[in-house]
Amino acid sequence: MRLLETIEAYQRNDPAARSKFEIFWLYNGLHAQMYYRFAHWLYGHKLRFLARWVSQLAKRRTGVEIHPAATIGRRLVIDHGTGIVIGATAEIGDDCLLYQNVTLGGTGAQKGKRHPTLGNNVMVGAGAKVLGPFKVGDNARIAANSVVLKEVPANSTVVGVPGRVVKLNGEKLDHIHTPDPVRSELDYLRQRIEELEKQVLK
C-alpha cells in the first residue's frame, strides 16, 4: 500500500479532511485498508487463519469488513467506512470511492468468482449493494441505496432497485437530483395514454 498517495486521495475526495496527520490517525477507512494489506499478505502466504483473524480484528475496530482474499488497487477511498463489506472474490481497481454501508457481495453459495469487479475510478454511493460476479466499468457511478445485479457499462450512472442505467456520458453524479427511472417511465406512459385518449375522443 502506497500510504502517502492514498492519504492524498482522501484529501482530494473529502472536503472535511484538514490534514494528512488527521487522516492518518482518525480515518477508519484508511485504517481498514492498512489492516487489509497485512491480512492480504498473510492470505497470499497460506496463513489463512491468521489472515481472517486480522480481518475480523479490523472489522471490530473500524466497522469495515474486507475479506483478505479480495483484490484492491491503489488510492481507494473509503469515506466514513462503517458497514462496508467487501467479499472474497471482489476486485477493486484504482482511484475508487466507496461510501458507508456499501456491499460488494455475492448472490449464492457457489464456488469460484462470486463478487463484483469494479474498474478504475468507480464511485459507489452510501448503502448501495453490488451483488454478483460481473464488471462495473471504468468511471461508473452507482447512486446511494441502489441494488446492482448486472453488468454496468463504463462511464455510466446507475440508479434504483434494481439498478438501471440513467446516464451514459460519465457526468458527475448529483446525489440530490438523481433521476428516478421508474418515475420517468410512469410519466412517459401517462403522457402516452393521454395522447391516445385524445385521438380516440376526436
C-alpha beads as a LAMMPS data file, in Angstrom:
LAMMPS data file: protein, C-alpha beads

202 atoms
201 bonds

1 atom types
1 bond types

-500.0 500.0 xlo xhi
-500.0 500.0 ylo yhi
-500.0 500.0 zlo zhi

Masses

1 110.0

Atoms # bond

1 1 1 0.000 0.000 0.000
2 1 1 1.424 3.351 -1.019
3 1 1 0.284 5.153 2.095
4 1 1 1.043 8.753 1.123
5 1 1 -0.780 8.614 -2.224
6 1 1 -3.794 7.023 -0.507
7 1 1 -3.858 9.790 2.109
8 1 1 -3.654 12.369 -0.693
9 1 1 -6.615 10.666 -2.392
10 1 1 -8.592 11.109 0.839
11 1 1 -7.721 14.798 0.819
12 1 1 -8.957 15.164 -2.767
13 1 1 -12.236 13.352 -2.109
14 1 1 -13.195 14.570 1.359
15 1 1 -13.678 18.331 1.836
16 1 1 -13.749 17.766 5.605
17 1 1 -10.184 16.378 5.618
18 1 1 -7.993 19.105 7.103
19 1 1 -4.573 17.464 7.105
20 1 1 -2.632 14.318 6.323
21 1 1 -1.956 13.943 10.047
22 1 1 -5.696 13.892 10.797
23 1 1 -6.403 11.385 8.035
24 1 1 -3.646 9.034 9.183
25 1 1 -4.744 8.958 12.805
26 1 1 -8.516 9.322 12.613
27 1 1 -9.911 7.854 9.363
28 1 1 -11.435 4.386 9.772
29 1 1 -11.405 3.709 6.032
30 1 1 -7.647 4.209 5.866
31 1 1 -7.058 2.048 8.945
32 1 1 -9.221 -0.720 7.453
33 1 1 -7.048 -0.730 4.336
34 1 1 -3.875 -0.932 6.397
35 1 1 -5.238 -3.997 8.197
36 1 1 -6.386 -5.415 4.848
37 1 1 -2.937 -5.091 3.242
38 1 1 -1.381 -7.087 6.077
39 1 1 -4.177 -9.681 6.046
40 1 1 -3.898 -9.984 2.251
41 1 1 -0.156 -10.617 2.573
42 1 1 -0.814 -13.330 5.162
43 1 1 -3.505 -14.873 2.958
44 1 1 -1.125 -14.945 -0.009
45 1 1 1.453 -16.765 2.124
46 1 1 -1.043 -19.507 3.062
47 1 1 -1.527 -18.189 6.608
48 1 1 -5.289 -18.221 6.070
49 1 1 -6.410 -18.417 9.712
50 1 1 -4.161 -15.533 10.756
51 1 1 -5.361 -13.526 7.749
52 1 1 -9.001 -13.992 8.751
53 1 1 -8.164 -13.161 12.363
54 1 1 -6.610 -9.860 11.276
55 1 1 -9.587 -9.062 9.042
56 1 1 -12.025 -9.750 11.893
57 1 1 -9.963 -7.585 14.233
58 1 1 -10.158 -4.829 11.625
59 1 1 -13.932 -5.278 11.368
60 1 1 -14.359 -4.831 15.121
61 1 1 -12.095 -1.784 15.248
62 1 1 -13.161 0.022 12.073
63 1 1 -16.628 -1.234 11.105
64 1 1 -15.253 -2.246 7.694
65 1 1 -15.101 -5.918 6.683
66 1 1 -12.713 -6.732 3.843
67 1 1 -12.029 -10.384 3.116
68 1 1 -8.250 -10.893 2.913
69 1 1 -8.595 -12.673 -0.448
70 1 1 -10.146 -9.603 -2.111
71 1 1 -8.044 -7.665 -4.621
72 1 1 -7.816 -3.899 -4.136
73 1 1 -5.981 -1.425 -6.344
74 1 1 -4.306 1.869 -5.496
75 1 1 -5.755 5.029 -3.903
76 1 1 -9.037 3.506 -2.715
77 1 1 -11.016 5.963 -0.584
78 1 1 -13.479 4.523 1.933
79 1 1 -15.479 7.516 3.150
80 1 1 -16.808 7.110 6.738
81 1 1 -16.439 3.356 6.289
82 1 1 -18.969 1.981 8.748
83 1 1 -20.865 -1.038 7.451
84 1 1 -18.804 -1.685 4.328
85 1 1 -18.458 -5.343 3.278
86 1 1 -16.084 -6.484 0.515
87 1 1 -16.307 -10.173 -0.398
88 1 1 -13.544 -12.691 -1.018
89 1 1 -13.554 -12.630 -4.839
90 1 1 -14.273 -8.902 -5.163
91 1 1 -11.813 -6.859 -7.216
92 1 1 -11.458 -3.086 -6.979
93 1 1 -9.482 -1.004 -9.468
94 1 1 -7.502 2.180 -8.890
95 1 1 -8.957 5.502 -7.670
96 1 1 -12.304 4.121 -6.490
97 1 1 -14.543 5.736 -3.874
98 1 1 -16.868 3.790 -1.555
99 1 1 -19.275 5.423 0.872
100 1 1 -20.657 3.918 4.087
101 1 1 -22.756 0.743 4.104
102 1 1 -21.664 -0.378 0.639
103 1 1 -21.697 -4.137 -0.008
104 1 1 -19.673 -5.807 -2.747
105 1 1 -21.266 -9.200 -2.256
106 1 1 -22.308 -12.472 -3.826
107 1 1 -25.722 -13.864 -4.683
108 1 1 -25.313 -17.505 -3.657
109 1 1 -23.115 -20.208 -2.204
110 1 1 -21.498 -21.288 -5.475
111 1 1 -17.715 -21.653 -5.659
112 1 1 -15.445 -19.584 -7.862
113 1 1 -15.961 -15.933 -8.746
114 1 1 -18.967 -14.703 -6.736
115 1 1 -18.372 -10.995 -6.167
116 1 1 -18.189 -7.950 -8.443
117 1 1 -15.210 -6.388 -10.172
118 1 1 -15.009 -2.594 -10.070
119 1 1 -13.000 -0.875 -12.788
120 1 1 -10.926 2.257 -12.235
121 1 1 -12.418 5.489 -10.874
122 1 1 -15.729 3.905 -9.830
123 1 1 -17.903 5.626 -7.200
124 1 1 -20.402 3.602 -5.137
125 1 1 -22.866 5.665 -3.090
126 1 1 -23.936 5.113 0.507
127 1 1 -25.977 1.977 1.117
128 1 1 -25.576 0.601 -2.402
129 1 1 -25.407 -3.163 -2.891
130 1 1 -23.454 -4.567 -5.828
131 1 1 -24.157 -8.291 -5.896
132 1 1 -22.755 -10.890 -8.266
133 1 1 -19.736 -11.811 -10.404
134 1 1 -19.946 -9.052 -13.034
135 1 1 -17.957 -5.988 -14.062
136 1 1 -18.667 -2.384 -13.191
137 1 1 -16.928 -0.391 -15.914
138 1 1 -14.392 2.396 -15.510
139 1 1 -15.736 5.787 -14.359
140 1 1 -19.163 4.338 -13.469
141 1 1 -21.281 5.948 -10.756
142 1 1 -23.712 3.966 -8.590
143 1 1 -26.244 6.074 -6.695
144 1 1 -26.953 5.692 -2.994
145 1 1 -29.127 2.712 -1.989
146 1 1 -29.100 1.211 -5.486
147 1 1 -29.108 -2.576 -5.823
148 1 1 -26.986 -3.574 -8.807
149 1 1 -27.394 -7.137 -10.101
150 1 1 -25.903 -6.994 -13.599
151 1 1 -23.006 -5.536 -15.533
152 1 1 -22.587 -1.764 -15.590
153 1 1 -21.110 -0.100 -18.706
154 1 1 -18.156 2.258 -18.411
155 1 1 -18.931 5.980 -17.981
156 1 1 -22.499 5.313 -16.845
157 1 1 -24.663 6.187 -13.856
158 1 1 -26.871 3.552 -12.208
159 1 1 -29.879 4.340 -10.014
160 1 1 -32.634 2.396 -8.262
161 1 1 -33.759 -1.072 -7.191
162 1 1 -32.903 -2.966 -9.246
163 1 1 -30.245 -0.626 -10.617
164 1 1 -30.897 0.920 -14.033
165 1 1 -28.544 2.919 -16.217
166 1 1 -29.805 6.506 -16.420
167 1 1 -26.752 8.218 -17.941
168 1 1 -24.045 7.066 -20.315
169 1 1 -21.963 10.210 -20.637
170 1 1 -19.918 9.986 -17.460
171 1 1 -21.227 13.226 -15.946
172 1 1 -20.632 13.668 -12.234
173 1 1 -23.408 12.080 -10.191
174 1 1 -25.627 14.605 -8.415
175 1 1 -26.810 12.821 -5.258
176 1 1 -29.543 15.401 -4.609
177 1 1 -31.171 15.437 -8.053
178 1 1 -30.666 11.832 -9.105
179 1 1 -33.298 10.851 -11.670
180 1 1 -35.833 8.178 -10.784
181 1 1 -36.068 5.793 -13.771
182 1 1 -39.367 4.276 -12.597
183 1 1 -40.932 7.713 -12.193
184 1 1 -39.673 8.700 -15.645
185 1 1 -41.197 5.587 -17.201
186 1 1 -44.536 6.166 -15.471
187 1 1 -44.585 9.800 -16.601
188 1 1 -43.933 8.694 -20.181
189 1 1 -46.728 6.095 -20.025
190 1 1 -49.185 8.609 -18.592
191 1 1 -48.344 11.094 -21.332
192 1 1 -48.785 8.406 -23.980
193 1 1 -52.172 7.356 -22.546
194 1 1 -53.353 10.966 -22.607
195 1 1 -52.304 11.286 -26.251
196 1 1 -54.160 8.081 -27.174
197 1 1 -57.285 9.209 -25.303
198 1 1 -57.301 12.435 -27.270
199 1 1 -57.066 10.507 -30.530
200 1 1 -59.949 8.197 -29.529
201 1 1 -62.189 11.104 -28.469
202 1 1 -61.731 13.019 -31.736

Bonds

1 1 1 2
2 1 2 3
3 1 3 4
4 1 4 5
5 1 5 6
6 1 6 7
7 1 7 8
8 1 8 9
9 1 9 10
10 1 10 11
11 1 11 12
12 1 12 13
13 1 13 14
14 1 14 15
15 1 15 16
16 1 16 17
17 1 17 18
18 1 18 19
19 1 19 20
20 1 20 21
21 1 21 22
22 1 22 23
23 1 23 24
24 1 24 25
25 1 25 26
26 1 26 27
27 1 27 28
28 1 28 29
29 1 29 30
30 1 30 31
31 1 31 32
32 1 32 33
33 1 33 34
34 1 34 35
35 1 35 36
36 1 36 37
37 1 37 38
38 1 38 39
39 1 39 40
40 1 40 41
41 1 41 42
42 1 42 43
43 1 43 44
44 1 44 45
45 1 45 46
46 1 46 47
47 1 47 48
48 1 48 49
49 1 49 50
50 1 50 51
51 1 51 52
52 1 52 53
53 1 53 54
54 1 54 55
55 1 55 56
56 1 56 57
57 1 57 58
58 1 58 59
59 1 59 60
60 1 60 61
61 1 61 62
62 1 62 63
63 1 63 64
64 1 64 65
65 1 65 66
66 1 66 67
67 1 67 68
68 1 68 69
69 1 69 70
70 1 70 71
71 1 71 72
72 1 72 73
73 1 73 74
74 1 74 75
75 1 75 76
76 1 76 77
77 1 77 78
78 1 78 79
79 1 79 80
80 1 80 81
81 1 81 82
82 1 82 83
83 1 83 84
84 1 84 85
85 1 85 86
86 1 86 87
87 1 87 88
88 1 88 89
89 1 89 90
90 1 90 91
91 1 91 92
92 1 92 93
93 1 93 94
94 1 94 95
95 1 95 96
96 1 96 97
97 1 97 98
98 1 98 99
99 1 99 100
100 1 100 101
101 1 101 102
102 1 102 103
103 1 103 104
104 1 104 105
105 1 105 106
106 1 106 107
107 1 107 108
108 1 108 109
109 1 109 110
110 1 110 111
111 1 111 112
112 1 112 113
113 1 113 114
114 1 114 115
115 1 115 116
116 1 116 117
117 1 117 118
118 1 118 119
119 1 119 120
120 1 120 121
121 1 121 122
122 1 122 123
123 1 123 124
124 1 124 125
125 1 125 126
126 1 126 127
127 1 127 128
128 1 128 129
129 1 129 130
130 1 130 131
131 1 131 132
132 1 132 133
133 1 133 134
134 1 134 135
135 1 135 136
136 1 136 137
137 1 137 138
138 1 138 139
139 1 139 140
140 1 140 141
141 1 141 142
142 1 142 143
143 1 143 144
144 1 144 145
145 1 145 146
146 1 146 147
147 1 147 148
148 1 148 149
149 1 149 150
150 1 150 151
151 1 151 152
152 1 152 153
153 1 153 154
154 1 154 155
155 1 155 156
156 1 156 157
157 1 157 158
158 1 158 159
159 1 159 160
160 1 160 161
161 1 161 162
162 1 162 163
163 1 163 164
164 1 164 165
165 1 165 166
166 1 166 167
167 1 167 168
168 1 168 169
169 1 169 170
170 1 170 171
171 1 171 172
172 1 172 173
173 1 173 174
174 1 174 175
175 1 175 176
176 1 176 177
177 1 177 178
178 1 178 179
179 1 179 180
180 1 180 181
181 1 181 182
182 1 182 183
183 1 183 184
184 1 184 185
185 1 185 186
186 1 186 187
187 1 187 188
188 1 188 189
189 1 189 190
190 1 190 191
191 1 191 192
192 1 192 193
193 1 193 194
194 1 194 195
195 1 195 196
196 1 196 197
197 1 197 198
198 1 198 199
199 1 199 200
200 1 200 201
201 1 201 202
